[in-house]
Amino acid sequence: MDLEKHQFGRLTVLSKAGSRATSGGNVLTRWLCLCQCGKQKIVLTSSLLQGKTKSCGCLHKETSQQNGLLNKKHGGYSKNTSKDYQIKHQALVNIRERSRRHGYDSDLSIDDLPILTDVCPVLGIRYQKGTLKNKDASPSVDRKNSNLPYLKKYADNLVFISHKANRLKSNATVEDLEKIINYIRGR
């Protein structure tokens, strides 16, 4: 099969670039291609015919940059995505995982999550990015009434508080917390 002068995406085949044998003894034909951006690349026949390789790499770089700016599926962790969105996305991932562990699927979306302020409304500490060892000041979604599930109809039950406040509150009752306060005060 002669692919010279054929166009595959941004690549134009210039000439054969020799063959290569695999460890199994198969012979793979390679082609020298010229990309529209001006760079040359050697590509396998199968990669060209199956559409796996469409450029020298410039197309992937361009689409990655474009998609990265709007990459909400993978957390939006690009330079131009807001911290607020990143935090909410991670909170939603955690909510969905917790819901599955409790036997149901959450129908919440990013837009259903509460407003994220700069300061924990419980402890008054400024939010900071957490680490594996210390997440105390990182924002965390809390269910005011922990008996309600993570569902759209209960979205007003959610609030962002610090991880420390959420951990302290956990599943404690008011009576439990009062006992702890009394213990700390020495009563």
Secondary structure, DSSP 8 states (H G I E B T S, - for coil): ---TT-EETTEEEEEEEEEEE-TTS-EEEEEEEEETTS-EEEEEHHHHHTTS--SSSHHHHHHHHHHHHT-TTTTT-STTS-HHHHHHHHHHHHHHHHHHHTTS-----GGGS----SB-TTT--B-----SS--TTSEEEEESSTTS-S-GGGGGGEEEEEHHHHHHHTT--HHHHHHHHHHHHT-
